[in-house]
Amino acid sequence: MKKGQLGSEGLLLLAAIIWGFAFVAQRVGMRHVGPFTFNAVRFSLGSLALVPFAAAAARRRRDGEADDGDRWKRTALVGGAVAGTVIFLGASFQQTGLVYTTAGKAGFITGLYVVLVPLLGLAIGKMTSAGTWIGVLLAAAGLYLLSFTGILTIARGDLIVLAGTLFWAIHVLLISVLIHRTEAVVLAMIQFSVCAILSFAAAFLFEKIEISAILDAAVPILYGGLLSVGVAYTLQIIAQRKTPPSHAAIILSLETIFAALGGWIVLGEVIPAKGLVGCALMLLGIIVSQI
């Protein structure tokens, strides 16, 4: 284990806890505003919260590593724009899917990105193990039990959330590359800003933005913006500096457990027996894929 990796994994676990309960906040917030409006405001808050920290990091970089020039800035700008676009796509699918499914189910389906990370790595030339393929089959079987409602049918919200899972997997791999080339907090602020801009554009096109509705959703938006975005995503970026992407994915996938727990405690959501078996298979697939 690399020096400092245990501490980094602790940060990833904290991020997973915050994200798990964020599914509840996101679902509650959807009672008042549309998915794009919710994401636009929360990612704006997350970005603004990081401005002083990003400025301080930039000053430290300038004073301590003057020979690096502007290379790290270009990496942060370009990489942040790409990462922000990926987050926008993932968050948009996830938030829209939450209109039609429960927080617990959305959390478990999102957790499938832990299987997609090594599979996408294979697509770019990284070999994967037999355990990964076994994990994929187990996770697919679990997803069927959790989400399918009849012959050749799948719940609409589950399918939408599943589409977003692909982009979360891409984001984990992307951050694993970018984090070693630039400042973590600056990268985080830029990606949040890009996601917020794209979300506002989509909200103006497809939704009616009302200040009163945003105020009604203030509590879940504040949780989603300051904690889920500002804190948890930043913890992910910082922690991935010392944690391999596949290992980071398995830790972050624990958000599925906290999503189900939060849905049960706060929203009274209940997953039927068949769905619980599906959740168990998905978790087993997640674990096996990392062995």
N, C-alpha and C positions, 0 to 999 in steps of 0.2 A: 504494500500500500504506500502511495506517495506521501511525503511529508505534508501534513495539513489536510489530507484527504478525509479523515474522520470528521474533522470540523466542518468541511465542505458538505459532507453527507448530512450532517446535522442541519445545516442551512437548507438543504434540499427537502428534508423531512418537514421543516417548518413551513416551507413554501407549499408542500403538498397539503398540509393541514389547512392553511389559509385558502387554497384553491378549492379544497373539498367543500368547506362551508360556503364558499363563494357561489356554488351552484344554487344554494338556497336564496342568497341575496339576489342573484340574477333572476330567479323565478319570481320572487316577490316583486322585484322592480318592474317586471313585465306586466304587472297588473295596471300600471299607470302610463308607461311609455313603450314605444316600439323598440325592437332589438337594435336598430342602427342608432337611434337617439341614446339609448342606454349606453352603448359602447362608446359613442362619441364623447359623452360627458365624462364617463369614468376614465377613459384613456387620456382625456385632457387633464383631469385632476392628477392622474398618475404622472404625467409629463411635467406639469407645473411643480409638483412636489419635489421633483428631482433637479430642478434648475439650479438651486444653490450648491447642491452636492456635485453636479456636473461641472459647474464653474470652478469649484475648488479643485476637482480632479484635473481639470485642464491646466490650471495654474501650476499644480504640482508636477504635471508632466512637462510643462514648458520649462520650469526651473530646474528639474532634476534630470531631464533627458533631452537637452537642447539639440543633441546631435541627431535625434530621430526626425527632426524637421517637421513637415506637415503630413508625413505619410500616415500617421495614426489618425489624423483628422479626416483624411480622405477615406480611410477604411471605415471610420465611424459613420461618416455621412452616407457613403454608398451602401455599406453593409446594413446600417440602420434603416435605410429606405427599403432595402429588400426584405429585411426581417420584419419591418413594420407592415409591409404589404402582406406577408405570409400570416402575421398575427391577425390582420384585418379579415382575411379570408377564413381563418380558423375560428375567430371569435364571432364572425357573422353567422356562419353555419351553426355554431354551438348555440348562440343566443336565440336564433330563429327556431332551432329545434326544441328549445326549452318551452316554447309556446305550446307544443303538442305532446311533450313527454314529461316525466317526473325528474326531479333533481337527482335522485338516486340512480335511475337508469341512465341518465345523461352522463353521470360521473363514471359509471362502469364502462360505458361504450367509449368514452373519451380515453379511458385507460388502455385501450387497444393500441395506442401509439407506441407503447412499450414493445410491442411485437413488430410494428412497422419500422421502427428505427433500425434494427439490424437488417431487416429485409431491404430497406432503401440503401443501406450500406452495401449490400450485395449488388444492387443495381449499379453502383459506382465503382465496383471492382473489389469490394471487401468480402472475403469468404465468410460464410456463416456455418453454424454447426447443425447437427441433426436435431439437437434439442430445440433449436429455433423453429424448425418445421413442425416438430411435435407440439410446441407451444402454439403455433398458428392454428393447427387443427383443433386443439382444445379450446382456444379462444373463440374460434368460429362456431364450434358446437355450443359454447356458452352463450354467444350472441344470439344464436337461433332460439334457444330456450328463453332467453330474456326478452327478446324483441318481437319475434314472429307471432302473429295473431291468428293465422290460419294457413290454408294451403296456398302457397305461392304469394303470400302477402306479408308485409312487414309494416310495423307502425311508422307513420309518416315522420314523426319527430325523431325516432330512433335513426332512421335513414339519413336525415339531415345532419344530426349530430355526428354520425359515422363519417360523413363526407368531411366534416371539419377535423376529424381525427388525423387525416392524412397531413394536413397543414401543421398540426402540432408536432408530428414526427419530423417533418421537414425543418421546423423551427429548432428543435433540439440539435439536429445535425448541423444546421447553419451556425448556431451559437457556438458549438464546439470548435468550429473553424475560426470564427471572428474573434473570440474572446482572447486569443493569444496575440492579436495584432493591434489592439486598440484599448482604450479605457472603458471599463465595464459600465460605469454610471453614465458616461457620455453616450455610449451605444444604446443603453436602455432608454434614455431620454429621447433620443432621435427616433427610435422605433415606435415608442409610444405616441410621439407627435405625428408621425406619418399615419399610424393607425387611426388616430383621432381625426385627422383631416379627411381621410378616406371615408370614415364612418359618418362624419358630418355631411359630406357630399351625398352619400347614399341616403341619409335621413331626409335631406332636402328634396331628393328625387322621389322617394317612396313613402315618406311618412309626414305627418303633421306635427311640427315641433311646437309644444306649448310649455311656457315657463311654469304654469301652475301644475302641470302634470309632472314636470321634473322635480318641483319642490315636494310633491306628494311622494315621490320615489327617492327622497333625499337620503334616507338612512341606507337602503341597499346600494345606492349609487356611491355614497361615501365609502362604504365597505369595499365595493368593487373597484373604486378608483384609488383610494389611498393604500388599502391593504393588499387586495388581489393584484392590482397593477403595480402601484408604486413600490410596495415592499416585496411581494412574492416573486414577480418577474425579475426584479433586480437581484434578489437572492439567488435565483436560478443562474443568472449570468455570472455573478461573482463565483458561485460554487462550481460551475462547470469548468473553471480554469484548472482545477485539480481533480476533476472527476471524469472518467471516460463517459462518452455519450450513452452507451447502452446501460451502464451502471446508474447514471443519472436518471435514465428513463424508468428503471425499475423502482427507484425511490419515489420519483414524482408520481408514479402510477398509484401510489398509496392514497392519492386524493380520492380515488373511487370509494374507499372505505368511509372516509369522512363525509363524502357527498351523501352516501346512503344514510349514515348516522344523522347528519344534519336534516335530511329530508324527513326522517322518522321523528326526530325530536321536535323540530320547528313546524313542519308542515303536515305531520301525521300521515306521510306517505307509507304505503305498505306494498312490498313486493310479494306476489304470490309464491307458493312453494316451487313451482316450475321455474320461476324467475330466480329464486334463491339458488337453486341448483345451477342455473346458468351463470350466475355471479361467481359461484364457487369454481366452475370450470374455467371461467375467464381469468380469475385470479391464479388458478393452477397453471393455465397457459402462460400467463405473464411470468410466473416464477420459473417454470421449466425453460422458457425461451432464453433465460439469462444464465442457466447452469452451464 
